[in-house]
Amino acid sequence: MSNSSRQRLLGSEGGCAGTVDALSGQLVKLKKNHTESGGAHHHNDLGLVISVEGDVIKLIAPAVEATEAWSEAAE
């Protein structure tokens, strides 16, 4: 997977789960500007990723489940 920012993280149903800021080990670090982020960076596990096509990273879970699984790992 590319380490470029601005890739969109989409749930299995096509809903937006965030925008990638960076990759950090086994975590996808998301930009803190997502409407549900509360102004903080959040992370999703790379294990949820099923495909990467251009600027879209697709998850195995719906976006709502991905946002519920966000972690706030140390910066």
C-alpha positions in Angstrom: 0.0 0.0 0.0 1.3 3.4 -0.8 2.2 5.8 2.0 0.5 8.8 0.4 -1.8 11.0 2.3 -5.2 12.0 1.0 -6.3 8.5 0.1 -10.0 8.0 1.1 -10.8 5.2 3.5 -14.1 3.7 2.5 -16.2 1.1 4.2 -17.5 -2.0 2.4 -20.7 -0.2 1.6 -18.9 2.8 0.1 -19.3 5.1 3.1 -16.4 7.4 4.1 -14.5 6.3 7.2 -11.8 9.0 6.9 -8.9 10.4 4.9 -5.4 8.9 5.3 -2.8 11.1 6.9 0.0 8.4 7.1 0.8 4.8 7.6 2.3 3.9 11.0 3.3 0.3 11.4 0.2 -1.8 11.2 -2.1 1.3 11.6 -3.7 3.6 9.1 -3.5 7.1 10.7 -6.5 9.3 9.7 -6.6 13.0 9.3 -8.3 14.8 12.2 -10.7 16.7 10.0 -13.3 13.9 9.7 -16.7 15.0 10.9 -16.8 12.4 13.7 -13.1 12.7 14.7 -13.5 15.4 17.4 -10.4 17.1 16.0 -8.1 14.2 16.9 -6.2 11.7 14.8 -7.6 8.2 14.8 -6.3 4.9 13.6 -7.6 1.8 11.9 -5.8 -1.5 11.8 -4.3 -2.5 8.3 -6.1 -5.9 8.8 -9.4 -4.2 7.8 -8.0 -3.2 4.4 -9.2 -5.5 1.5 -8.1 -3.4 -1.5 -6.3 -0.3 -2.6 -7.1 1.3 -6.0 -5.6 4.7 -6.7 -6.8 7.2 -4.0 -9.3 4.7 -2.4 -8.6 2.2 0.3 -11.5 -0.2 0.8 -12.3 -1.9 4.1 -13.8 -5.3 4.8 -16.2 -3.6 7.3 -18.8 -0.9 6.8 -17.7 2.7 7.5 -19.7 2.9 10.7 -18.0 -0.2 12.1 -14.6 1.2 11.1 -15.2 4.5 12.9 -16.4 2.6 16.0 -13.1 0.6 15.9 -11.0 3.8 15.7 -8.1 3.9 18.2 -6.3 7.0 19.4 -2.8 5.6 19.4 -0.1 7.9 20.6 1.1 10.4 18.1 
